[in-house]
Amino acid sequence: RRGVQAIEELAELAAELPGNVDFQRRKSLYVATTADDVQDLRAEYECLRHFGFETTYLEPNAVRDVGNVTAPGAILSAVAAQINPLALTLGLLQRAETAGV
């Protein structure tokens, strides 16, 4: 749950910074690379669901449909995000400079 909270905190920070840091909410796809990974991936999926995370386990055909990749399984998470790390760093530096740091 800390990860979900961190995304919310990052969204707030991005909105406060000067300039555009290109924060975007996204879904994430965590893919099993081999058939041997599937059992562990399913266990992780069950754990995530148990603790209330919005996730879906995808079978190979669904992985292909969602991610346009071939994999024996995957977890699709509804709560994720991305940000431009350079723009974020520059925004933080600018804010620090403005604050006299």
C-alpha positions as CSV (number, residue, x, y, z in Angstrom):
1,R,0.0,0.0,0.0
2,R,2.9,2.3,0.4
3,G,3.4,2.2,-3.3
4,V,-0.1,3.5,-3.9
5,Q,0.5,6.2,-1.3
6,A,3.8,7.1,-3.0
7,I,2.1,7.6,-6.4
8,E,-0.4,10.0,-4.8
9,E,2.4,11.9,-3.1
10,L,4.3,12.1,-6.4
11,A,1.2,13.4,-8.1
12,E,0.9,16.2,-5.5
13,L,4.6,17.0,-5.8
14,A,4.4,17.2,-9.6
15,A,1.5,19.6,-9.4
16,E,3.4,21.9,-7.1
17,L,6.6,22.0,-9.1
18,P,7.4,24.7,-11.7
19,G,7.3,23.5,-15.3
20,N,5.8,20.3,-16.6
21,V,7.3,17.1,-15.1
22,D,5.1,14.9,-17.4
23,F,3.4,13.0,-14.5
24,Q,1.0,10.5,-16.0
25,R,-1.1,7.9,-14.3
26,R,-0.8,4.5,-16.0
27,K,-1.4,0.9,-15.6
28,S,1.5,-1.4,-15.2
29,L,2.2,-4.9,-16.6
30,Y,4.4,-7.2,-14.6
31,V,5.3,-10.1,-16.9
32,A,6.5,-13.7,-16.2
33,T,9.4,-14.2,-18.6
34,T,9.4,-18.0,-18.4
35,A,6.9,-20.7,-17.5
36,D,8.9,-21.3,-14.3
37,D,8.0,-17.8,-13.2
38,V,4.2,-18.3,-13.4
39,Q,3.8,-20.0,-10.0
40,D,5.6,-17.2,-8.2
41,L,3.7,-14.6,-10.2
42,R,0.4,-16.1,-9.3
43,A,1.4,-16.2,-5.6
44,E,2.3,-12.5,-5.8
45,Y,-1.0,-11.7,-7.6
46,E,-2.9,-13.5,-4.8
47,C,-1.0,-11.5,-2.1
48,L,-1.7,-8.2,-3.9
49,R,-5.4,-9.1,-4.2
50,H,-5.5,-10.2,-0.5
51,F,-4.3,-6.7,0.5
52,G,-6.8,-4.9,-1.7
53,F,-4.7,-3.9,-4.7
54,E,-6.5,-3.4,-8.0
55,T,-4.9,-6.2,-10.0
56,T,-5.8,-8.7,-12.7
57,Y,-4.0,-11.9,-13.5
58,L,-3.6,-12.3,-17.2
59,E,-3.3,-15.6,-19.1
60,P,-1.0,-15.7,-22.2
61,N,-3.7,-14.6,-24.7
62,A,-4.8,-11.7,-22.5
63,V,-1.1,-10.6,-22.0
64,R,-0.8,-10.5,-25.8
65,D,-4.0,-8.4,-26.1
66,V,-3.1,-6.0,-23.3
67,G,0.6,-5.6,-23.7
68,N,1.3,-6.8,-27.2
69,V,3.9,-9.2,-25.8
70,T,4.2,-13.0,-25.6
71,A,4.4,-14.2,-22.0
72,P,3.1,-17.2,-20.0
73,G,1.3,-14.8,-17.6
74,A,1.3,-11.3,-16.2
75,I,-0.2,-9.1,-13.5
76,L,-2.0,-5.9,-14.7
77,S,-2.0,-3.3,-12.0
78,A,-4.5,-0.5,-12.2
79,V,-2.6,2.0,-10.1
80,A,0.8,3.1,-11.4
81,A,2.4,6.2,-12.9
82,Q,5.3,7.5,-14.8
83,I,7.2,10.8,-14.7
84,N,10.0,12.4,-16.6
85,P,13.0,12.0,-14.2
86,L,15.0,14.9,-15.8
87,A,12.1,17.3,-15.6
88,L,11.4,16.2,-12.0
89,T,15.0,16.8,-11.0
90,L,15.1,20.2,-12.7
91,G,11.8,21.2,-11.0
92,L,13.1,20.1,-7.6
93,L,16.4,22.1,-8.2
94,Q,14.4,25.2,-9.3
95,R,12.2,25.0,-6.2
96,A,15.3,24.6,-4.0
97,E,17.0,27.6,-5.6
98,T,13.8,29.7,-5.2
99,A,13.8,28.7,-1.5
100,G,17.4,29.8,-1.1
101,V,18.8,26.3,-0.6
